[in-house]
Every structure is written in C-alpha cells, then in structure tokens.
Amino acid sequence: MPELPEVETIRRGLEDVLVGREFLGAEVLWGKSLVCEGVDVDDLRGCEVLAVERRGKFLVMRFSSGFVVTVHLRMSGRLIAEEDGGELPFERVRMRFSGGLNLKFCDMRKFGRVWVSSAEEYEKLTGIWKLGPEPLLGDVGAEVFEGKRGAVKKVLLDQTVLAGVGNIYADEACFYAGVRPDARMEKLSRGQLEKLFEGVVVALKQGIRNRGTSISDFEDAFGGKGKNQELLYVYGRGGKECLKCGGVLERGKVAGRTTVWCEVCQGEVQGKLEF
C-alpha cells in the first residue's frame, strides 16, 4: 500500500500539472471505484483545480465552487497523469482536464476509491476526520505515543495515532530508533519514545527524498518508479545480513503484518540517530 512518502510524491507531481486546469468530465470504467455524496461528477464541469493536498495516505484535490475530489489508493491503486487517451491496465476512473490532460485512476484489486463531494462533507465521507496528526508538520512529537498500549508496530500502524505510516516505514522507523517492533509501547522510556518519533520522521523524509518505495505497484503521477527500495535497512530483508552490524535479520508477524528486525541493533539506544 502506498504510504505517506508515496502519496506525497504523487501529490507533488499532480500539483505541478493540475492546478489551474478546468475539469471537463469523467468516464467511470468500474462503478464502485467512484463514490459521489450530494453532488454528481458532472457538477465539476468547468471548475478549476485550486490545490492538490495530502492528508495521511489520502490525496485531496480542491476545486472552485467548493467541490473536493479525494482519492485513496489502498493496496494497489495508481494515479497517472498523461495526455495519451489510451486505456491503461486496470483503469477504473478517468478524469479529463483542459489542455488535453487525463488523470487515470488504476486499481488492480479494486480496493481504492475516488470520492466526489463538497468541501464540507469530504472528511466525514472518507473518514479523514478520524486521522491522527501529520508526523512531518513539526507541531507534534513523542507525546503522540504517550498512554498508548500494545506492540510498537501496532501503534505506528494506527492511523488515528499518527497519519500516513504503514508497514514499510514502521519497520524502518523501529530500526532507526533501535526499538523492537514487538516491544510494548507502554514499557518504553520517554527517551525511547522520542527516538521512535525521530525514527518515524527520518524514515518518512528519506522516502520522500527518494520519491517513494517501488517494491510492487507504486508509481508516481507519471508512471515513474521510486528508488527508496534501494536504501531500506530491514523491510523485506528478513534472513539477510543486517547492513549495520552484519547479523542475520529476523522475520515474524507483528500486528498481523510481516515484520523484520535486527536482534542486535534493536535494543535500547543512546544519543543522536546516526543514519
């Protein structure tokens, strides 16, 4: 599933090509992919794209006249902007804009959604209202973990605690922080909580800097691949050599998700992160 860095990479690409264009119409190739609340997609005709935003793993496109289009890519969704009018594999919704640009929502597994609504309704319609704070805004820190109970990775994956972190960046954040993903959050010291939050920020910023992690389905807004998969310390590397200590990385299930960690490196750490 695309996580915060992947969705942010797509957002930046779409912002460059969509803002200022008028919406001309849409073709729905699989009906369940598009959800309209109180408006019809045809109501957007002639409306201009004012902004392309991100909230957690959601993309939010704001239009003139108060309309909002929200997209969640879920497991396998892609959002491709191109002038070519040909149909892409697994294309479910196509939005046409002035200047000949097509925005194509493709989704092999059909779990993703495109919502059309008013600005007043989109958070309720999509569930965005439930999301926790954004980890990269600078106005939050380790206090988001205080009072939370259960496995560290389970808490990191909880979108009501912190928005945008998924399986990839949870594993990487735990490694950076020197904390086992199956440790109990309530047992961590204040120093460890601070290291964990710092690890989240480091992992997410690296993902954005490298334009996302392309392991399976992820592509940016123009069909390009990210390169963060070349720089992962633990995710997807179970049984391989730890890039820091040379030991063998462990693999198991935490919070129902395949998880990788280093028994040597992920104990209590001191000092500043050195990654």
C-alpha positions in Angstrom: 0.0 0.0 0.0 1.3 3.5 -0.8 2.2 5.3 2.4 2.9 8.9 3.2 6.1 9.3 1.1 4.5 7.7 -2.0 1.3 9.7 -1.7 3.3 12.9 -1.2 5.4 12.1 -4.3 2.2 11.7 -6.3 0.8 14.9 -4.8 3.8 17.0 -5.8 3.6 15.7 -9.3 -0.1 16.4 -9.7 0.2 19.8 -8.2 2.7 20.8 -10.9 0.3 19.7 -13.8 -3.2 20.1 -12.4 -3.5 23.4 -10.6 -5.2 25.9 -12.8 -6.8 23.4 -15.2 -10.5 23.0 -15.7 -12.4 19.8 -15.2 -14.0 18.7 -18.4 -15.7 15.4 -17.5 -15.1 11.8 -16.3 -15.5 8.2 -17.5 -16.3 5.6 -14.9 -15.0 2.2 -16.1 -15.8 0.4 -12.8 -18.7 1.8 -10.9 -17.7 1.0 -7.3 -14.5 3.0 -7.7 -16.3 6.3 -7.7 -18.4 7.5 -4.8 -20.4 10.7 -5.0 -22.0 12.4 -2.0 -24.6 15.1 -2.5 -23.1 16.0 -5.9 -22.6 14.4 -9.3 -19.3 14.2 -11.0 -20.8 16.2 -13.9 -21.2 19.1 -11.4 -17.4 19.6 -11.6 -17.5 20.5 -15.3 -15.9 23.9 -15.8 -14.5 24.0 -12.2 -10.8 24.9 -11.8 -8.3 22.9 -9.7 -7.2 25.2 -6.9 -4.9 22.9 -4.9 -3.7 19.3 -4.6 -3.2 18.4 -0.9 -2.4 15.3 1.1 -3.8 14.1 4.4 -2.2 10.9 5.7 -2.5 8.5 2.8 -5.3 10.5 1.1 -5.0 12.8 -1.9 -7.3 15.8 -1.8 -8.0 17.9 -4.9 -9.8 21.2 -4.2 -11.9 22.7 -6.9 -13.5 26.1 -7.4 -17.2 26.3 -6.4 -16.3 24.3 -3.3 -16.0 20.8 -4.7 -13.5 18.2 -3.5 -12.2 15.0 -5.1 -10.5 12.7 -2.6 -8.5 9.6 -3.6 -7.3 6.7 -1.5 -5.1 4.2 -3.4 -5.4 1.4 -0.8 -3.4 -1.7 -1.8 -2.7 -1.4 -5.5 -4.0 1.9 -6.7 -2.2 4.2 -9.1 -3.0 7.8 -10.3 -1.4 8.6 -13.6 -1.5 11.9 -15.4 -0.9 11.8 -19.1 -2.1 13.2 -22.4 -2.4 9.8 -24.0 -6.1 8.9 -24.3 -5.5 5.1 -24.4 -6.8 2.9 -21.6 -4.3 1.7 -19.0 -4.3 -1.7 -17.4 -6.9 -1.9 -14.6 -8.1 1.7 -15.3 -11.3 2.3 -13.2 -11.9 6.1 -13.4 -10.6 8.7 -15.9 -10.9 12.4 -15.3 -10.4 14.8 -18.2 -8.9 18.3 -17.8 -8.3 21.2 -20.1 -5.1 21.2 -22.2 -5.7 17.5 -23.1 -4.6 16.1 -19.7 -6.2 12.8 -18.5 -6.0 11.7 -14.8 -6.3 7.9 -14.7 -7.2 6.0 -11.6 -6.0 2.4 -12.0 -6.5 -0.3 -9.4 -5.9 -4.0 -9.9 -7.5 -5.1 -6.7 -10.4 -2.6 -6.8 -10.0 -1.6 -3.1 -9.2 2.1 -3.9 -11.8 4.8 -4.1 -12.4 8.2 -5.7 -14.9 10.4 -3.7 -16.6 13.5 -5.1 -18.2 15.8 -2.5 -18.5 19.3 -1.2 -15.7 20.7 0.9 -18.0 20.5 4.0 -18.6 16.7 3.6 -15.3 15.2 2.4 -13.8 14.5 5.8 -16.9 12.7 7.0 -17.4 10.8 3.7 -13.8 9.5 3.5 -13.1 9.0 7.2 -10.3 11.6 7.1 -11.8 13.2 10.3 -10.5 10.2 12.3 -6.9 10.6 11.3 -4.2 11.5 13.9 -1.7 14.3 13.4 0.7 14.6 10.5 4.2 13.5 11.6 6.1 15.9 9.4 4.4 19.2 10.3 6.7 20.0 13.2 4.0 20.7 15.8 3.9 17.1 17.1 6.4 14.8 18.7 6.8 11.8 21.0 3.7 12.9 23.1 1.5 11.2 20.4 2.7 7.8 21.8 2.1 8.6 25.5 -0.6 6.5 27.1 -0.7 4.1 24.1 -0.6 0.4 24.8 0.3 -2.7 22.7 3.1 -3.6 20.3 5.1 -0.6 19.0 4.3 -1.5 15.4 0.6 -1.9 16.0 0.6 1.7 17.4 2.6 3.0 14.5 0.1 1.5 12.0 -2.9 3.0 13.8 -3.9 6.0 11.6 -5.8 7.6 14.5 -2.5 7.9 16.4 -0.3 9.2 13.5 -1.4 9.6 9.9 0.5 8.1 7.0 2.8 5.4 8.4 2.4 1.9 7.0 4.3 -1.4 7.0 7.4 -0.2 5.2 8.1 2.9 7.2 7.1 1.4 10.6 9.8 -1.3 10.2 12.4 1.3 9.1 11.4 3.7 11.9 11.8 1.0 14.5 15.3 0.1 13.2 16.4 3.7 13.2 15.2 4.1 16.8 16.8 0.8 18.0 13.4 -0.4 19.2 11.9 -3.8 18.5 8.6 -3.6 16.7 7.1 -6.2 19.1 8.1 -4.2 22.2 5.3 -2.9 24.3 4.8 0.8 23.8 3.8 1.4 27.4 7.1 -0.1 28.5 9.3 2.3 26.6 11.0 5.2 28.4 10.5 8.8 27.4 13.9 8.7 25.7 12.9 5.7 23.6 9.6 7.3 22.7 11.5 10.4 21.4 13.9 8.1 19.5 10.9 6.3 18.0 9.2 9.5 16.8 12.6 10.7 15.4 12.9 7.4 13.6 9.5 7.9 12.0 10.5 11.4 10.8 13.8 10.1 9.4 12.2 7.2 7.6 9.4 9.3 6.0 11.7 12.1 4.9 14.1 9.6 3.3 11.1 8.0 1.5 10.0 11.4 0.2 13.6 12.4 -0.8 13.9 9.2 -2.9 10.4 9.6 -4.5 8.9 6.6 -2.7 9.4 2.9 -2.4 8.6 0.9 -5.6 8.5 -2.7 -4.5 5.3 -3.8 -6.2 2.7 -1.4 -7.5 3.9 2.0 -6.7 4.4 4.5 -9.5 4.5 8.3 -9.3 2.0 10.6 -11.1 3.8 10.0 -14.4 4.4 6.2 -14.2 7.9 6.6 -12.8 9.5 4.4 -10.1 10.9 5.5 -6.7 14.3 4.4 -5.5 13.8 4.2 -1.8 13.7 0.4 -2.0 17.4 0.5 -2.7 18.0 2.1 0.8 15.9 0.0 3.1 17.6 -1.4 6.2 15.1 -4.0 7.2 11.8 -4.0 5.4 11.6 -7.0 3.1 15.1 -8.2 4.1 14.3 -11.0 6.6 17.0 -13.6 6.7 19.6 -11.3 5.1 22.6 -9.6 6.6 22.0 -6.5 8.8 23.6 -3.6 7.0 24.7 -2.1 10.3 26.0 -5.0 12.4 26.3 -7.9 10.0 24.0 -10.2 11.9 21.0 -12.0 10.3 17.8 -10.1 10.3 14.8 -11.8 12.0 11.3 -12.1 10.4 8.0 -12.7 12.0 4.4 -11.4 12.4 3.6 -8.3 14.5 0.2 -6.7 14.4 -0.7 -9.2 11.8 1.9 -7.9 9.4 5.2 -9.5 8.2 7.9 -7.7 10.1 11.7 -7.6 10.0 14.1 -6.5 12.7 17.6 -7.0 14.0 18.1 -8.7 17.4 21.4 -6.9 17.9 20.7 -3.4 16.8 17.2 -3.0 18.1 17.8 -2.7 21.8 17.9 0.5 23.8 19.9 3.2 22.1 21.6 6.3 23.3 22.5 9.6 21.6 21.5 11.0 18.3 20.4 8.9 15.3 23.4 8.3 13.0 21.7 7.3 9.7 
